[in-house]
Amino acid sequence: MAKETVIQGVVVRGGEPVSTGYARLLDEGGDFTAEVPLSATGQFRFFARPGQWTVRALVPGASGEQKVVARQGEPIDTQVEVTA
C-alpha cells in the first residue's frame, strides 16, 4: 500500500491557466519541500505524505497559495489563484 498521496492541480489568473512559473510545496510548518515548473496548461503534481500542505504558485508578477489536507490513497485536486 502506498505511503504517499498525490497533490495536483492548476494555477490560474482571472480564471485562465498560467503556463509560466512554478508551484512550490510547503509543509505544515511553512518549510520548503519541493518545487516543479508549471506545465503549458498550468498544471502541477506532487507526491507527498499525508498531512497538511500549502501549495504556493510563483509566476511572473504574481503569486498565490492554497492550503490542502492530503489523505493516504485520496488524490487532491486543487486550484491556485494568483494575483499581483
Backbone torsions as a table, in degrees:
resi	resn	phi	psi	omega
1	MET	NA	135.3	-177.4
2	ALA	-66.7	141.8	178.6
3	LYS	-99.0	4.0	-179.2
4	GLU	-128.0	170.6	178.9
5	THR	-131.2	173.6	-180.0
6	VAL	-107.8	129.7	171.5
7	ILE	-114.0	115.9	-176.7
8	GLN	-140.3	164.1	178.6
9	GLY	171.5	-158.7	-176.2
10	VAL	-138.1	146.0	175.7
11	VAL	-101.6	129.8	-177.9
12	VAL	-130.1	153.5	171.6
13	ARG	-132.9	120.8	-177.5
14	GLY	60.4	31.8	178.6
15	GLY	83.9	-4.9	-179.4
16	GLU	-107.5	138.8	178.6
17	PRO	-59.8	144.4	177.8
18	VAL	-105.0	126.3	-173.9
19	SER	-101.2	-6.7	-178.6
20	THR	-119.4	122.4	178.0
21	GLY	142.5	-165.1	-175.3
22	TYR	-135.8	153.5	169.4
23	ALA	-112.1	134.0	-177.5
24	ARG	-120.4	138.3	179.2
25	LEU	-105.6	124.9	179.3
26	LEU	-116.4	140.0	179.4
27	ASP	-77.0	-179.3	-173.9
28	GLU	-65.2	-17.7	175.7
29	GLY	-89.9	0.6	-179.6
30	GLY	85.5	9.7	-179.3
31	ASP	-85.3	142.1	178.8
32	PHE	-60.1	132.9	177.9
33	THR	-119.7	-44.9	-177.1
34	ALA	-160.5	161.7	176.9
35	GLU	-147.6	139.1	177.5
36	VAL	-135.3	148.3	173.9
37	PRO	-72.9	149.6	176.3
38	LEU	-72.4	147.6	175.1
39	SER	-75.3	174.6	179.1
40	ALA	-61.2	-20.3	179.1
41	THR	-107.3	18.2	175.2
42	GLY	78.7	12.0	-175.1
43	GLN	-91.2	155.2	176.4
44	PHE	-143.5	162.3	177.3
45	ARG	-152.2	133.8	174.2
46	PHE	-126.3	151.2	170.4
47	PHE	-110.0	123.3	-172.4
48	ALA	-143.8	160.9	175.1
49	ARG	-75.3	158.4	175.7
50	PRO	-58.9	146.7	179.0
51	GLY	145.9	-170.0	180.0
52	GLN	-92.9	134.5	-177.2
53	TRP	-137.5	159.8	170.8
54	THR	-123.6	128.0	173.1
55	VAL	-99.0	119.8	179.0
56	ARG	-111.8	128.1	178.1
57	ALA	-99.5	131.2	178.4
58	LEU	-122.2	109.3	-179.2
59	VAL	-128.8	160.4	-178.6
60	PRO	-53.2	118.7	175.7
61	GLY	78.3	6.5	-177.4
62	ALA	-158.0	163.6	174.1
63	SER	-156.5	167.4	177.8
64	GLY	-170.5	164.8	178.0
65	GLU	-148.8	158.5	-178.2
66	GLN	-141.8	129.0	176.4
67	LYS	-87.5	141.1	178.8
68	VAL	-137.9	156.0	173.5
69	VAL	-118.2	117.5	-178.5
70	ALA	-94.6	132.5	176.2
71	ARG	-118.4	140.6	-177.6
72	GLN	-55.5	130.1	177.2
73	GLY	79.5	2.6	-180.0
74	GLU	-122.2	98.1	178.6
75	PRO	-58.3	142.6	178.2
76	ILE	-102.2	126.2	172.1
77	ASP	-111.0	122.5	-177.2
78	THR	-136.7	163.9	176.7
79	GLN	-125.4	132.8	178.7
80	VAL	-113.1	118.5	178.6
81	GLU	-91.1	128.4	177.7
82	VAL	-106.8	144.8	176.7
83	THR	-138.0	156.3	-178.9
84	ALA	-72.4	NA	NA
